[in-house]
Amino acid sequence: MSTNLAVHRDGERVGRRTWAALVVLAAGLAIDTGSVAVVNAALPVIGRELDMDDALLQWTITLYAAAFAGFLLFGGRAADVLGRRPVFALGIGVFTVCAAIAAAAPTAEVLVVARAGQGLGAALSGPASLALVTQLFPEGPLRDRALAVYTSVGASSFSGGLVLGGVLTDAFGWRAVFAVLTAIALAVLLAVRSLLPSGTRERQSMDPQGAVLATSGLVAAVYGVGNAATNGWADARTWAPIVVAVVLLIGFVFWERRTADPLLPLTIFHSTPVRRATLAAVAFFTPVLGLLFFAPLYLQGMLGYSPLESGLAIVPMGLIVMVSANVAGRVLARVGQRPLIVGGLLLIALGVGVLWARTPLGGGYRADVLPGIAVMSVGQGLAFAALTAASLTDVPQARHGVAGALNVTSQQLGGSLGVAALVTVAHAAGSPGTPSGVLDGYHAAYVAGAAVAVLGALVIAVLPYGGTTPSKKKE
């Protein structure tokens, strides 16, 4: 490992061991993000075999998302204070155990609790893995390329998970989905000690008061927003948790401003690239997750695709994202973060606009769906690689865990709130009685999603500098 560290300092190349470590970290990210999709494909079969109604099935998704988003800031702080490698290993270990429990779950209740445990494990390992990437690769073109590889795996794992979940469920049953997740997570865990750097620990407090306020507030927010899609915004199960979340998160900000050792140092927001990345995460994930929600409904409900066929139809998204993200990583140092983020968001808006214009009742996949997905996917790869790099710009290395956690938290909240809002738009604009009425709702949601991406691009394009002074290369 000492040889690799010496090579790091020359800023030109790193050894094979370091690239192997990147593979391990990317695999950890893949199981964190892909586990949502891989389980989505198995939900109908799980519901039948464990006698779960739709409301209980939704808990397998909602509790994972709530635990993941709720504990992210805590996970990022733990990585910075306790060490990135041990916290990453702990998170993967928790995920592995809970995936194994889910594979053997005898009842619906055990499965739901195990899914919450998986979300907790992902919240611990996710921020630590991103911080380890920046620890392994020096700032500059090498780090840009590494982050491009890392983010492309994360961005494409959702579409890959849809296919893998469908194949495993059809061939071996839903328990095979969790068994494979267990095997992959165990392989990652076994590689931790030999490939990942040990790093150092910070002699600081974990800020337990801030952790309780942030975690409780974020869990309440995701839970409330998750209920909006099924129960509506006027239902007490939606607005009451959101009100509680607002109160707790306001209290969290006040506490962080006065404590000497905060969970989330608010000085992070002095970095303009960090502010851009936070805004971009919301503008990015609203249309992207909206597409991943509505496209399968269109393919299955309007074109007659099976769940597996609709999953395969999304595969080009993952492949194109991987290519475009790696292109972004190679040109990021020359082009700058802001042009890639703005250009990526505009391409996402254009792709969603193509879907709005070319998804009729009697449409076809190649002519009407694939072009929009392709354009959108190019934008995803360009923007996601750049916004991930921006989320760490001008942030001290010792704070990369919590900075990465902040960005992923904004992704989760933006995605949850965005999808719930788009579903509301679809319900308001469409009518469930006829296929054409349902399609009207989908089209309205596409317009709203594209508008969010365009608005995000415009705000980021004009956002002035403040606080720290980023380098012109990163601009």
Secondary structure, 3 states (H helix, E strand, C coil): CHHHHHHHHCCCCCCHHHHHHHHHHHHHHHHHHHHHHHHHCCHHHHHHHCCCCHHHHHHHHHHHHHHHHHHHHHHHHHHHHHCHHHHHHHHHHHHHHHHHHHHCCCCHHHHHHHHHHHHHHHHHHHHHHHHHHHHHCCCCHHHHHHHHHHHHHHHHHHHHHHHHHHHHHHHHCCHHHHHHHHHHHHHHHHHHHHHCCCCCCCCCCCCHHHHHHHHHHHHHHHHHHHHHHHHCCCCHHHHHHHHHHHHHHHHHHHHHHHCCCCCCCHHHHHCHHHHHHHHHHHHHHHHHHHHHHHHHHHHHHCCCCCHHHHHHHHHHHHHHHHHHHHHHHHHHHHHCHHHHHHHHHHHHHHHHHHHHHCCCCCCCHHHHHHHHHHHHHHHHHHHHHHHHHHCCCCCCHHHHHHHHHHHHHHHHHHHHHHHHHHHHHHHHHCCCCCHHHHHHHHHHHHHHHHHHHHHHHHHHHHCCCCCCCCCCCCC
